[in-house]
Amino acid sequence: MNKKPEKGMKVYIPTSMYISHGEDDVAGGIATVEKIDESTFLKSDHYNYYMVGVKEVPGHRFNWNYLMENQEEWGKLYKNRVAKPDPDYGGKYEE
């Protein structure tokens, strides 16, 4: 599981939905690692040392170790689906 992230790697990212900022919702699936952030203050073996950005969902960062822990499960769930932004801009709730 200590695989180091590299640009161009294909990984599964999860679906994420937010109540207070639905414009940041994400439909999970396959994504391409585009940006790798290494901590400047954590030890290299720290769980949060690597954060990655993906081409398909610009502006978001994902914890690398969390992604690696869940690849098998998400692979079964998402199969060939490509990750993408899935914004919910809200509006009035109607009963």
N, C-alpha and C positions, 0 to 999 in steps of 0.2 A: 504494500500500500504506500510505500514511501516513494512512489513514482514522482519525479519532478516534472512540473508543467513545462510544455514547450509550445511556442507559437505554431499554429496550424493543426494541433491535436484536435481530434473530434471527441467530444464528451457529451454526456446527457446532463441537462440541467433540469431542475424541478419546476413544476407549475407553482407560481406564487401569486396570491391574491391578498390585497390590502383593503381594509375597510376605510381607513382615513385618507388614503392616497391611491385610489383605484387606477389612476393614470399610469402607475408603475407595475400593474399586473403583467404577468408573463405566462404564456402557454409553454409548458415544458416540452423538451424534445432534444434532438441532436443539435449541438452547437460547436463552433470552431473557436478555439482559444486564440485571442488576438492580442491581449495585453496581459502581462504578468507583473504583479506588484509584490515585491519582497519587502518584508518589514525591515525598517532601519533600526529597530530597538529590541525586537524579540530574537531569541536564539533560533537558529535554523531548524531545530527539531520541534519547535513550538507548533501547536495545532493551527494557530492563526498566522503562521509565517507567510504563506502564499495566499494571495487573493488574485483571481483571474477575471478578466473581462472577455466577453465573447462577441464575435462579429454580428450575430443574429439579434442580440439585445444590447444595443449601445447604451452606455451610461450606467450599467449595472455591474457589480462585482460579486463574485461567488467565492466562498471559502473552498480552496482546493481540496483539502482533506475531506471535508464533508461531501464534495462531489465524488471523490474516489471511493468513499465508503458505500455509496449508493448506486454505482454504475450498473451492477447486475440487476437490481430491482427495477431501476428506471428503464433499462434496456428492454425488459419484458413488458413494461407498461407502455412505453412510447414507440417502440420498434423503429420504424423509419420516419416518424414524424419529426419535422424540423422545428426547433424552438423559435418563438417569435413574440414580440410585444403583443399584449392583449389588453389594451387600455380600457378602463371603464370610467367615463367622465361623469358618471353620476346622473344627477337630475333628481326630480322629486320622487319620493317613494309613494306609490299609490296603493291603497288597500283594495 
